[in-house]
Amino acid sequence: MKRIVQKHPLAIRWFHWINFPVLAVMIWSGLLIYWANDVYRVGWGNTTVLKFFPDSFNKALNIPFRLAEGMSFHFVFMWLFAINGLLYVCYLFFSGEWKLIFPNKKSLKESWQVVLHDLHIRKGLPPQKKYNAAQRVAYTSVVVMGLGSLITGLAIYKPVQFKTLCAMLGGYEWARIEHFTLTILFTLFFMVHIVQVLLAGWNNFRSMVTGFDVVGDLPKMQATDEKSTEEPPSVSTQTV
């Protein structure tokens, strides 16, 4: 017999679904801004292995000559991104959810084991709770990246007014490189996260929409072990 159990609180779901489109708009508008000074590349000397981004990429997405539009969207959604992120972090601390999301001393080692398992190189998994070790590391990294994006963004937006902050980041050019690098990391996180959601299946996606998960009965010993290691659920379970 299957059970319906609470998985994600309403606040977590709201912060997640607000942040997803806001961050998408931030990345998109950032591309419109970057077009005006697209100097970054991977290579050496006069040899370029990868350019961020070629003209064909910009033209295909209709990016050129939209600098003012990009800046307008970027600076408006920056506030939504910052407020949503601040409320999310406050909620984690005041609700105690941070204990489930932030890594512990075993997370780095166990996250590598999770990656090997996902790549079908390793069969066994370390003990799983609400979030596995790889998720803990990834989700905490996203919080740090969000703070870094906000700080570097302010430094390059107002380098004179925030000259001390800009100097701490290594100057305007370094702050811009750091901001661009964080954007690339966010994009990669987006891509990996979407792939993981697709691989996890409908039940996992539904839990982030409704807050509930449908699970099968656990062996008695395993159920006892999990009950002793996890926080008591805030909502009673139901059978279906």
C-alpha positions in Angstrom: 0.0 0.0 0.0 1.3 3.4 -0.9 1.4 6.5 1.4 1.1 10.2 0.8 3.7 12.1 2.8 4.5 15.8 3.0 7.8 16.6 1.3 8.1 20.4 0.6 6.6 23.1 2.7 4.5 25.8 0.9 7.2 28.5 1.5 9.9 26.4 -0.2 7.7 25.8 -3.2 6.8 29.5 -3.5 10.5 30.6 -3.3 11.4 27.9 -5.8 8.8 28.8 -8.4 9.3 32.6 -8.0 13.0 32.2 -8.4 12.9 30.0 -11.5 11.4 32.6 -13.9 13.1 35.6 -12.2 16.5 34.0 -12.6 15.6 33.0 -16.2 14.8 36.7 -17.0 18.0 37.8 -15.3 20.1 35.5 -17.4 18.3 36.5 -20.6 18.5 40.2 -19.9 22.2 39.7 -19.0 22.8 38.3 -22.5 21.3 41.5 -24.0 23.7 43.6 -21.9 26.7 41.4 -22.5 26.3 41.8 -26.3 27.5 45.4 -26.1 30.9 44.3 -24.8 31.3 40.6 -25.5 35.0 40.2 -24.8 35.2 36.9 -23.0 36.6 33.8 -24.7 38.5 30.6 -24.0 41.8 30.4 -25.7 45.4 31.7 -25.7 47.1 34.5 -27.7 45.3 34.9 -31.0 43.8 31.4 -30.8 40.2 31.2 -29.7 38.7 27.8 -28.7 35.3 29.2 -27.5 33.9 32.7 -27.8 31.1 33.9 -25.5 29.1 34.4 -27.7 29.5 34.2 -31.5 27.5 36.6 -33.7 25.5 33.7 -35.0 24.3 32.9 -31.5 23.4 36.6 -30.9 21.5 36.9 -34.2 19.7 33.6 -33.8 18.3 34.8 -30.4 17.6 38.3 -31.6 20.0 39.7 -29.0 21.9 42.6 -30.9 20.9 46.2 -30.3 18.8 45.6 -27.2 21.2 47.0 -24.6 18.7 49.5 -23.0 16.0 46.9 -22.9 18.3 44.4 -21.3 19.5 46.8 -18.6 15.9 47.8 -17.8 14.8 44.2 -17.2 18.0 43.3 -15.4 17.8 46.0 -12.8 14.1 45.6 -12.2 14.3 41.8 -11.7 17.4 42.2 -9.7 15.3 43.5 -6.8 12.9 40.6 -7.1 15.8 38.2 -7.2 17.4 39.8 -4.1 14.2 40.0 -2.1 13.2 36.5 -2.9 16.6 35.2 -2.0 16.7 37.1 1.3 13.3 35.8 2.3 14.4 32.3 1.4 17.5 32.4 3.5 15.6 33.8 6.5 13.0 31.1 6.1 15.6 28.4 6.1 17.1 29.7 9.4 13.9 30.5 11.3 12.1 27.3 10.2 15.1 25.0 10.8 15.0 23.8 7.2 18.7 24.7 6.9 19.4 21.5 8.8 18.1 19.5 5.8 19.7 21.6 3.0 23.1 22.7 4.3 25.9 20.2 3.9 27.5 18.3 6.8 31.0 17.0 7.3 30.2 13.9 5.2 28.5 15.7 2.3 31.5 16.2 0.1 32.5 12.5 0.2 28.9 11.3 -0.2 28.1 13.7 -3.0 30.8 12.1 -5.1 29.3 8.7 -4.4 25.9 10.1 -5.6 27.5 11.4 -8.8 29.1 8.1 -9.5 25.8 6.3 -8.9 23.9 8.7 -11.3 26.6 7.9 -13.9 26.0 4.2 -13.3 29.6 3.7 -12.2 28.7 2.9 -8.6 25.8 0.7 -7.5 25.4 1.6 -3.8 24.2 4.9 -2.4 25.0 6.6 0.9 22.1 7.0 3.4 19.4 9.1 1.8 17.3 11.6 3.6 15.0 14.4 2.2 18.0 15.7 0.1 21.0 13.6 -0.8 24.5 14.8 -0.3 24.9 16.1 -3.9 21.7 18.1 -3.6 22.8 19.6 -0.3 26.1 20.8 -1.9 24.3 22.0 -5.0 21.5 23.9 -3.3 23.9 25.5 -0.8 26.2 26.5 -3.6 23.3 28.2 -5.3 22.6 30.3 -2.3 26.3 31.4 -2.2 26.2 32.0 -5.9 23.1 34.2 -5.6 24.8 36.3 -3.0 27.9 36.5 -5.2 25.8 37.6 -8.2 24.1 40.3 -6.2 27.4 41.7 -4.8 29.3 41.6 -8.2 26.3 43.0 -10.0 26.1 46.0 -7.7 29.8 46.5 -8.1 29.7 46.7 -11.9 26.3 48.6 -11.9 27.6 51.4 -9.7 31.4 51.1 -9.6 31.8 54.7 -8.3 29.1 54.6 -5.6 30.3 51.1 -4.5 34.0 51.8 -5.1 35.0 50.0 -1.9 33.0 46.9 -2.8 34.4 47.1 -6.3 37.9 47.3 -5.0 37.4 44.3 -2.7 36.4 42.3 -5.7 39.6 43.2 -7.6 38.3 46.2 -9.5 35.7 46.7 -12.2 37.1 44.2 -14.7 37.5 41.4 -12.2 34.0 42.1 -10.8 32.6 41.8 -14.3 34.4 38.5 -14.9 33.2 37.1 -11.6 29.6 38.2 -12.4 29.8 36.5 -15.8 31.3 33.3 -14.4 28.5 33.1 -11.8 26.0 33.5 -14.6 27.5 30.6 -16.5 27.4 28.5 -13.3 23.8 29.3 -12.8 23.0 28.3 -16.4 24.8 25.0 -15.9 22.9 24.5 -12.7 19.6 25.1 -14.6 20.5 22.6 -17.2 21.6 19.9 -14.8 18.6 20.5 -12.5 16.1 20.2 -15.4 17.8 16.9 -16.6 17.7 15.5 -13.0 14.0 16.4 -12.7 13.2 14.6 -15.9 15.2 11.6 -14.8 13.5 11.6 -11.4 10.1 11.3 -12.9 6.6 12.8 -12.4 6.3 12.0 -8.7 9.3 14.2 -7.9 8.0 17.1 -10.0 4.6 16.8 -8.5 6.0 17.1 -5.0 7.4 20.5 -5.8 4.0 21.6 -7.0 1.7 20.0 -4.4 4.1 19.6 -1.6 3.3 15.9 -1.2 5.0 12.7 -2.4 3.6 9.2 -3.0 5.9 6.5 -1.6 5.6 2.8 -1.1 5.8 1.0 2.3 9.3 0.7 3.7 10.7 -2.4 5.3 10.0 -2.3 9.1 13.7 -1.9 10.1 14.4 0.8 7.5 11.3 2.7 8.5 12.4 2.6 12.1 15.9 3.8 11.2 14.5 6.8 9.2 12.0 7.7 11.9 14.9 8.0 14.4 17.1 10.1 12.1 14.6 12.5 10.5 12.5 15.3 11.9 8.9 14.3 12.6 6.6 15.3 9.7 4.6 18.4 10.1 1.6 16.7 8.5 0.3 13.2 9.1 0.6 10.7 6.4 -2.3 9.1 4.5 -2.6 5.8 2.8 -3.9 5.4 -0.8 
